[in-house]
Structure formats: C-alpha cells, structure tokens
Amino acid sequence: MSASPAEKAVIMPVGRPRKPRPRRSGLRPAPGVTFAGLGVPGPLVAVLAQGGITTPRPIQAAVLPDALAGLDILGGAQTGSGKTLGFSLPLVARLAGRHTMACRPRGLVLVPTRELATQVQAVLSPLAGAMGLTVAAIFGGTPQRPQVTALGNRADIVVACPGRLADLIGQGHCHLGDVEAVVLDEADQMADLGFLPVVRQLLEATPPEGQRLLFSATLDREVDVLARRFLTRPARHDVGAAPPAQIVHHLLTVTPADRAGVVAALASGEARVLIFTRTRRGARKLARQLTMAGTPAAELHGDLAQGARSRNLAAFGSGEVRAMVATDIAARGLHVDGIGLVIHADPPAGHKAYVHRSGRTARSGAAGTVVTVQTAAQAAGVRALMRKAGVTPCASAASPGSAVLRSIAGPPARRTAPVARLARPAPAAAHATGRGAVAASGGFRGRRRPGWRG
C-alpha cells in the first residue's frame, strides 16, 4: 500500500541538516495552532484526537516543526510539560515506512528510570502502531529474555535505561548501528545518577549522521558538555523556566518525634498525596506508619522488584490507595494525574530536587499544594534551597494536632483498613537504575562484541 502524499512529505531521510537556525521558544503557542498545522502526519493526529489531545502544549508547538524537519533539538522543559509527545511524534514520523532488521532498532529513547521507560512506551506504542511500527522497553529488575525476544522480533523503537541496554549490547543481543534518531530524556537526572559515561558510549555506538534530541529540565555543565559533543547546531527550545503559579508552598517546622504524626495528618485528607523521603528505608517505614494510622499507602523505591513497583504505581494511579511514599530515584519519571498534595517528609538535598518533586502536582493547569516538613536543625539548609528554587513558602510551626494541618489537608477521609495487595520489598530485589546499576553496567557484563567500546 502506498503512502499518501501528506505522509510521504514527513518521512525524513536519514541525514543531518547543515545550518539549522537555533532559536528560543516562548511559553505559549500561537492561538489556533494545531498538530496538523505543525506538520504531524494524519494518522498520528487521529490517534491524538482519539485520546482527547487536540491542542499542542508549548513545548510541543515549539519543538515539532524543527524536529519533523530533521534538526537536532536541545530542549529545556520540566517533567510534565508534554515533551514526551514532543519527541515521540517526530520519532515515529521519521521511522515510518522503512524496514528494521532483527536486533537492530532504528529509534532509541534513553531514560533514567524504569517508571519513565514504561510511561514513554505507553505514549509511543499507539502512535507507532498507527504507522506500522513496534516499541520495546528495555530496563533492569525484570528477566531479560522477553526483552531479547522483542529485539529479535525487529522492534523498531527501543525505550531503554542505559544499564540494561549496555548489558544486552555486551551480550550481542542489540546493535545500534542502524539507529536513525536518538532521544535523551531527563538528561540532568542521567547526570545526577552517574549514567553519563554509559550514555556517551551508547551515543558513540549510533551513526553520527542520525538525528539527536536532548531534553533536560536544567542545562548544567555535564549536560551542556554532552550536548556540545553529540548535537550538531541544534535548534534550542526552552519553555521550562517559569514555575507553576498554581502551587501553594508551605514550610512546617516540627520536632523529630512529631514528624511522622504531622505527615500522617497531612495525608489523612481526601486529596491524592505523594510523599518523598530521602531513603528507601525511610519510605518503607513511613508507608507502614501511614497504613497503621488509617491511610493505606503504597511505596515506590529501588528495593522493590519491578512487578511490585508496577502494582503499587497502578494502585496509586487507580485511586485504590490515596498515598504514595517514594524516593527521588524511583519517582522522577512518575506521571499520575490528580495529585493534589506533595509532601517533602525529608527535605530534598538541593533546589533542583525540590523543583522536580514539587512538579508532580499542579500539572496541566491544575492547582496543587506542596508542603516541606523540617526540623529546626534543618532550617538553614532548607532556607537556602528555597531561595535557590525561587520559592517563598507560608511558614509555621506544627504538631500532629495543629489546625494548620487540617487547613492544608482538607476534610479527613474515611479511615480505611490496610490494603493487603500492596507489594513490599523482596529480600533480594534487583536494581534497574541508580548508582549500583551504573557500577554494574560500567563493566558491560557478558561477552563483548567486536567494535564495541566498553
């Protein structure tokens, strides 16, 4: 079956434009902008319309014309900005209509966490299906055999965490020599997790003439070096500078003994609440405390096997539980609609983490509340990170019975018995991401293939 003229017009040849004009984007698309008007193929526009998506978000309106034209992209955008569609649409359009060989994908998306890999795959799959393409997700914490099978079945696009992909390449199950387009999503978190050495080796294994799209919430030194090394005169679009005005920030000072009780009181309302801790042990302990207090809570962290993480995330997303206790590494790629309250049960280590954590609420124009719980000993550090984040919170002292907690949480929800199906950590759960995975994948376990630089 031959493609329509409209479809043929957007299937870009492999190759790199010579002199694209870098540009910076505003925060809003022009009135009346449509996906079709931006050059998105008709079948993909139809898929978006079926999902109720008819108007491009700012990052999409900014990126799509240049990305569809084959330019390299350097995008600055926070998580939740809609950038996944911003790179998924041009990636699918570019690869449509051509053949993929076994174990040699033509599209590659690198992400830092399992959760983000799963969510990107969910966005990409219906778009790819509309153009006759398939998508495979590659990450650790699960058996590799199904992933190897998907590669052997000629998956066109691979969404991967760097560690597991490097392992499979080292074992000879995947080759990147046919990759026509590479997307690096959440590049700043890749740097924070220590993944960039592995990412560089993966990018060096792809053809240099291919298209490359890099997205990052912040363009720190390591990310800037990566962009300069692998992007050729990229079109730059930055729509992530303005913080959401719909977020109300609170800062509560508590005694160490009152911290868990204050968090439990905040989580006892009817809003869907996401709670952050610094450690996996802290997440486990706090989830148990909330459940015992009548607010069943799921946990999300690196000690959980992938199946357990997926079940807990599904329980939170469906509303089966209203509270999720998570660590930073596990929750950076988390996208759940309707989170009304974010609680920093442990203050984050820096202002960037504060911004990323807080961005789980007030998404797609909705309102949201962020509460940071600190002790007096933490006050100086929290004050500094708030200043760097550009946030002026409503500050007060609090104890479990304080009226301010009910004013933030709202009317108390009905107390619920613990949910028995929530998954708890296995004794020896595998780690898909994080510094342990970096160390493991740095040696590229398995037999090496000629030409692979490990």
VEXDO-629323 format. One record per residue (C-alpha): residue in one letter; x negated, y, z negated. Coordinates in steps of 0.05 Angstrom, whole numbers, plus 5000, padded with zeros to 4 digits. Layout:
BEGIN
AXYZ...
***
This chain:
BEGIN
M500050005000S497050675019A496851244970S501051874982P497452495006A498252804936E494952204904K489252204954A487852934940V486052804867I481852164874M475052484869P468852174899V463051974854G458152544852R456553174814P458453884835R452654334850K454455004819P460655004775R462155654740P462055594664R468055924631R471156004563S478455884551G483756274515L488355984463R494755954505P496255704575A499656194622P507256164620G510255674668V504055234674T505854504688F501853864694A503553804767G501354524779L494654364747G493553804798V495653194757P498052624804G505452504807P505451804776L501752084715V506552674709A512252174709V509051774652L508252414612A515452614625Q517851944601G514352084535G517452774530I510953134548T512453674600T508354274579P500754264575R497554464509P492054994511I486154514515Q489654114570A491354724612A484154964604V480554324619L484753964671P483254384734D475754334725A475853604702L480253404760A475353764806G469753314781L465953824739D462353644675I466153904615L463854174547G470054244505G470654544436A477154314404Q479454064336T482553384328G489953424341S489153954395G491353484451K484453374481T485652624489L490452764546G485653294570F480452764587S485052164598L488752464657P482552644699L479151994680V484951574706A485852014768R478451954785L478151194780A484751024815G484650654880R477950304875H475349624852T472049444786M467348854780A467248384721C463548654660R462049304697P467149834676R467650474716G470250914660L467450974589V470151344528L465651354466V468851494399P466251464327T471551034292R475950424303E482250814290L480551334342A478850784392T485650474381Q489251134388V485551334451Q487150654481A494450764465V494451424503L490451164562S493950504574P500650754602L497051264645A492250734671G497850244683A501450754727M495350784772G493750034772L488150064721T486749704656V483749924590A479749534538A477949754467I471149544440F469549604366G466949204308G470648904249T474248414295P471947804335Q468247994398R470947424441P477447784462Q473348394480V468447994521T474447674556A477348354573L470748574603G470447934644N477448074668R474948714701A477349244652D476849904690I476050354628V472750184562V474150564499A468550384451C464950514386P457450564400G455149994355R459449434382L458449664454A450949664445D451348954416L455348704476I450449024525G444648704489Q448148024496G449248134570H456848194566C457248904592H453449334642L454250084650G451050154719D457850264754V460550794706E463151394745A465651804686V463751834612V467552174556L464252304489D469752474439E468552764369A461152864384D459953234319Q462352644279M457852194320A452152634297D454452624224L454651864225G447851794256F450351494321L446951974369P440651544382V445250974404V449651454443R443551714480Q441551014501L448550864525L448851514566E442051374595A444650694619T450051044661P448751334731P446252064724E450752294781G457152104745Q461852594712R460952714638L465853034589L463753204518F468653434465S466853674395A470154074340T463554424328L457454514373D451854424323R444554354341E444653594353V450953644396D448054224435V441753834449L445953244473A449953704519R443754024548R440653334561F446552994594L451253524623T449853884688R452254614689P458654434651A464954834651R465755044578H472555094545D473255274472V480255304442G478655054373A476355694338A482955924309P485155564245P492455364239A496355944209Q501855474185I497455154130V498155394058H491855244017H491855113942L485955023895L487454673829T482454633772V483354033727T479653643673P476452993696A481452603654D487452943687R485152863760A488952213775G495252463739V495253113778V494352753844A499952263826A504652843810L502953183877A504152523914S510852393880G514852853925E518552673989A513252914037R508552444073V501752544039L494652384059I489552374003F482052394013T476652113968R469152103977T468051363965R471350703984R471550503911G475051153894A480151033949R481650333923K482350563851L486751163867A491350753913R492450263856Q493850833806L498951153852T502450493864M502850363790A505651063780G511450913827T508651183893P506450593935A500050793971A496150474028E488650524032L484150644092H476650564087G470750164111D471449584063L477849364097A477648884156Q480549164220G487048774214A488149054144R486649754166S491549694224R497049424179N496149964127L496050504180A502350224211A505750214143F503950944133G505951144204S512650804200G514351104132E514250444095V509450804047R509151554039A501951604014M495351404045V488751444008A482851484056T475451634062D472552124113I469451594158A475851194165A480551774175R477152264222G480851984282L487451894244H493552164280V500152074244D505952554257G509552874199I504052924147G506553494103L501253484049V493753364049I490253273982H482753313972A482552883909D475052943915P472653603945P469253484012A461753534018G461954124066H466454614101K466754224166A469553624128Y474554084095V476954334162H477453644193R481053344132S485953934129G487353874203R491353234190T497253684172A500654264209R499853914276S503654114339G506154754307A508954444244A507754744175G503354394123T500154454054V493054294033V491154203960T483954153935V483053863865Q476654073830T473554053761A470154653730A463454343746Q465154313820A467755033824A461455363852G460654853908V468054873927R467955633927A462155633976L465455134024M472055514022R468356144042K464855794100A471555504122G474656194122V480055984071T482756384013P486755893971C492156003918A488155823856S490755583788A489255113731A493554483728S495153883685P499953303703G505953673674S504554353705A510254703741V505654883799L505254143818R512654083827S512954733866I507854443915A510553723918G517853903920P523453473890P521052803865A522452203910R525751583883R520751143847T519150523887A516649833869P509749653898V509649423970A506748723968R504648704041L499549274036A492748994053R487049024004P479648934019A476948254036P470748043996A466148104056A469548564106A465648754168H463749474181A465249734251T462650434241G458350824192R451050824176G450950074166A453349974237V448150464263A442550074229A445149414255S446349644326G439750014328G436349344340F441449134393R442748434366G442947864415R438747724477R436548334516R437548424589P432148674636G432249424645W436049564580R432150044536G433349844463
***
